[in-house]
Amino acid sequence: MTKALLLIDLQNDFCPGGSLAVSEGDCVIPVANRVISACQTAHAAVVASLDWHPADHRSFAVNSGTTIGEVGELEGLPQVWWPAHCVAGEPGAEFHPALEQQAIDWIVRKGTDSSIDSYSAFFDNGHRVKTELDDWLRARHIDSLTIMGLATDYCVKYTVLDALALGYHTEVLVDGCRGVNLQPADSQEALQEMRARGAILTDSHAFISALASSQG
């Protein structure tokens, strides 16, 4: 198998001080840097997603006349109404400054269509439009993904489920994820669903060790 590391939305707005801060979101940055370093040594690709919304995105409560955290409907799909976050070109949409960005081989931007949300790095929430991620990976014969990032119960979960559906061998670095947890059990339930669908739940230490072993 040809492996790649996929980092999900390690952005300022999802870290403490951001507009949609995930509790301990910044704690995954050192984990990311360790596994990035291991991938560099092993010559494994490092890919990252960025939530990259226009300011008029309809999932933002301020644009929909709704209340943050409530659930409604957008384009016929269930939709959580979020605070404005990761607006394209704004500081909140940038990578966390402590992330070793120079080692990232390619970036996929998602959520660029103002009319529909896009939790997954592969598709919008309606699976109507693909991002370029799958094509980029297949062009490089990558068939195994190790995924971590923010947030466990949304963008990580939906990226993992799509990766599995597309046929990728998929691992999740649990110590490299944190969740929004609108409900207290959301992240745990997301991990259980990922595992039930075929994802392997592991951690950064096991990943680094396995990567080193594969290099002889």
C-alpha positions as CSV (number, residue, x, y, z in Angstrom):
1,M,0.0,0.0,0.0
2,T,1.0,3.6,-0.7
3,K,0.3,5.7,2.3
4,A,-0.6,9.4,2.8
5,L,-1.3,11.5,5.9
6,L,-4.4,13.6,5.7
7,L,-4.7,16.5,8.2
8,I,-8.2,17.9,8.6
9,D,-8.8,21.6,9.2
10,L,-5.9,22.5,11.6
11,Q,-7.0,26.1,11.4
12,N,-7.1,29.0,13.8
13,D,-10.9,29.3,14.0
14,F,-11.1,25.7,15.3
15,C,-8.4,26.3,18.0
16,P,-8.8,28.2,21.3
17,G,-9.5,31.9,20.6
18,G,-11.2,31.0,17.2
19,S,-14.8,31.7,16.3
20,L,-15.6,27.9,16.4
21,A,-13.0,26.8,18.9
22,V,-12.8,23.1,19.6
23,S,-11.8,22.3,23.2
24,E,-8.1,21.4,23.2
25,G,-8.0,21.9,19.5
26,D,-4.5,23.2,19.7
27,C,-3.4,20.1,21.5
28,V,-3.4,18.1,18.2
29,I,-0.8,20.4,16.6
30,P,2.2,18.8,18.3
31,V,0.8,15.4,17.3
32,A,0.5,16.6,13.7
33,N,4.1,17.8,13.7
34,R,5.4,14.5,15.0
35,V,3.6,12.4,12.4
36,I,4.5,14.9,9.6
37,S,8.2,14.5,10.6
38,A,7.8,10.7,10.4
39,C,6.2,11.0,7.0
40,Q,9.0,13.1,5.7
41,T,11.5,10.5,6.8
42,A,9.5,7.8,5.1
43,H,8.8,9.8,2.0
44,A,5.0,9.5,2.6
45,A,2.8,12.3,1.2
46,V,1.2,14.8,3.6
47,V,-2.1,16.4,2.5
48,A,-4.2,18.9,4.4
49,S,-7.7,20.2,4.1
50,L,-8.8,23.7,4.8
51,D,-12.4,24.9,5.5
52,W,-12.5,27.8,3.1
53,H,-15.9,29.5,3.2
54,P,-17.2,32.6,1.5
55,A,-18.4,35.3,3.9
56,D,-22.0,34.8,2.8
57,H,-22.0,31.0,3.4
58,R,-25.5,29.9,4.3
59,S,-24.4,27.6,7.1
60,F,-23.5,30.6,9.1
61,A,-26.2,31.5,11.6
62,V,-25.7,35.2,10.9
63,N,-26.6,34.7,7.2
64,S,-29.5,32.4,7.8
65,G,-31.3,34.3,10.6
66,T,-30.9,31.3,12.9
67,T,-29.4,30.5,16.2
68,I,-25.9,29.1,16.6
69,G,-25.9,25.4,17.5
70,E,-29.4,24.7,16.4
71,V,-30.2,22.2,13.7
72,G,-32.2,23.2,10.6
73,E,-32.2,22.3,6.9
74,L,-30.0,23.6,4.0
75,E,-30.4,22.3,0.5
76,G,-32.7,19.6,1.8
77,L,-30.1,18.3,4.2
78,P,-29.8,18.6,8.0
79,Q,-27.7,21.6,8.9
80,V,-26.1,22.8,12.1
81,W,-26.1,26.6,12.2
82,W,-22.5,27.6,12.9
83,P,-20.9,30.9,13.9
84,A,-19.1,32.5,10.9
85,H,-15.7,30.7,10.7
86,C,-12.8,30.0,8.3
87,V,-13.8,32.8,5.9
88,A,-11.5,32.6,2.9
89,G,-8.5,34.8,3.2
90,E,-9.2,35.8,6.8
91,P,-6.8,35.0,9.7
92,G,-9.2,32.4,11.2
93,A,-9.0,30.3,8.0
94,E,-5.2,30.1,8.1
95,F,-3.3,27.1,9.5
96,H,-2.5,27.2,13.2
97,P,0.9,29.0,13.3
98,A,2.7,26.2,15.2
99,L,1.9,23.7,12.4
100,E,4.8,22.6,10.3
101,Q,3.2,23.9,7.1
102,Q,6.2,23.7,4.9
103,A,6.1,19.9,4.9
104,I,2.5,19.8,3.5
105,D,2.6,18.5,-0.1
106,W,-0.9,19.6,-1.2
107,I,-3.9,21.4,0.2
108,V,-7.6,20.8,-0.6
109,R,-10.0,23.6,0.1
110,K,-13.6,22.7,0.9
111,G,-16.8,24.5,1.8
112,T,-16.3,27.0,-1.0
113,D,-19.9,26.9,-2.3
114,S,-22.0,29.3,-0.2
115,S,-25.2,27.2,-0.7
116,I,-24.1,23.9,0.9
117,D,-21.8,22.8,3.7
118,S,-18.9,20.4,3.1
119,Y,-17.6,18.5,6.2
120,S,-15.8,15.9,4.2
121,A,-12.6,16.7,2.3
122,F,-13.9,14.5,-0.6
123,F,-17.4,15.8,-1.2
124,D,-20.0,18.4,-0.2
125,N,-22.6,17.3,2.3
126,G,-25.0,16.2,-0.5
127,H,-22.3,14.2,-2.4
128,R,-23.2,16.3,-5.4
129,V,-19.7,17.8,-6.1
130,K,-16.3,16.2,-5.5
131,T,-13.3,18.1,-4.4
132,E,-10.0,17.3,-6.2
133,L,-8.7,15.2,-3.3
134,D,-9.6,11.7,-4.6
135,D,-8.2,12.5,-8.1
136,W,-5.0,13.8,-6.5
137,L,-4.5,10.7,-4.4
138,R,-5.3,8.2,-7.2
139,A,-2.9,10.0,-9.6
140,R,-0.2,9.2,-7.1
141,H,-1.4,5.6,-6.5
142,I,-2.1,6.3,-2.9
143,D,-4.5,3.8,-1.5
144,S,-4.0,4.1,2.3
145,L,-4.9,7.1,4.4
146,T,-4.1,8.0,7.9
147,I,-6.4,10.8,9.1
148,M,-6.4,13.2,12.0
149,G,-7.6,16.7,12.9
150,L,-10.6,18.8,13.7
151,A,-13.2,18.0,14.5
152,T,-13.7,14.3,15.3
153,D,-17.5,14.4,15.1
154,Y,-17.8,16.4,11.9
155,C,-15.1,16.9,9.4
156,V,-12.9,14.0,10.5
157,K,-15.8,11.6,10.7
158,Y,-17.3,12.5,7.3
159,T,-13.9,12.5,5.6
160,V,-13.2,9.0,7.1
161,L,-16.6,7.6,6.0
162,D,-16.1,8.9,2.4
163,A,-12.5,7.6,2.3
164,L,-13.8,4.1,3.3
165,A,-16.6,4.3,0.7
166,L,-14.1,5.2,-2.0
167,G,-12.0,2.1,-1.1
168,Y,-9.1,3.6,0.8
169,H,-7.6,1.6,3.7
170,T,-8.2,4.1,6.4
171,E,-6.7,4.7,9.8
172,V,-7.7,7.4,12.4
173,L,-5.1,8.8,14.8
174,V,-7.4,9.2,17.9
175,D,-4.9,11.2,19.9
176,G,-4.7,13.6,16.9
177,C,-8.4,14.4,17.0
178,R,-10.7,16.6,19.1
179,G,-14.5,17.1,18.8
180,V,-17.0,19.9,18.9
181,N,-19.3,17.7,21.1
182,L,-22.6,19.7,20.8
183,Q,-23.7,16.6,22.8
184,P,-21.2,15.1,25.2
185,A,-21.0,11.7,23.6
186,D,-20.7,13.0,19.9
187,S,-17.0,12.3,19.5
188,Q,-17.1,8.8,21.1
189,E,-20.1,7.9,18.9
190,A,-18.3,9.2,15.8
191,L,-15.3,7.1,16.5
192,Q,-17.5,4.0,17.1
193,E,-19.3,4.7,13.7
194,M,-15.9,5.0,11.9
195,R,-14.7,1.8,13.4
196,A,-18.0,0.0,12.5
197,R,-17.6,1.1,8.9
198,G,-14.1,-0.3,8.7
199,A,-11.7,2.4,9.9
200,I,-8.8,1.3,12.1
201,L,-8.5,3.4,15.3
202,T,-4.9,3.9,16.3
203,D,-2.6,6.6,17.7
204,S,0.4,8.6,16.6
205,H,2.9,6.4,18.5
206,A,1.7,3.2,16.8
207,F,1.6,5.0,13.4
208,I,5.2,6.4,13.7
209,S,6.5,3.0,14.9
210,A,4.8,1.2,12.0
211,L,6.1,3.7,9.5
212,A,9.6,3.3,10.8
213,S,9.4,-0.5,10.6
214,S,8.2,-0.3,7.0
215,Q,11.4,1.5,6.1
216,G,13.5,-1.4,7.4
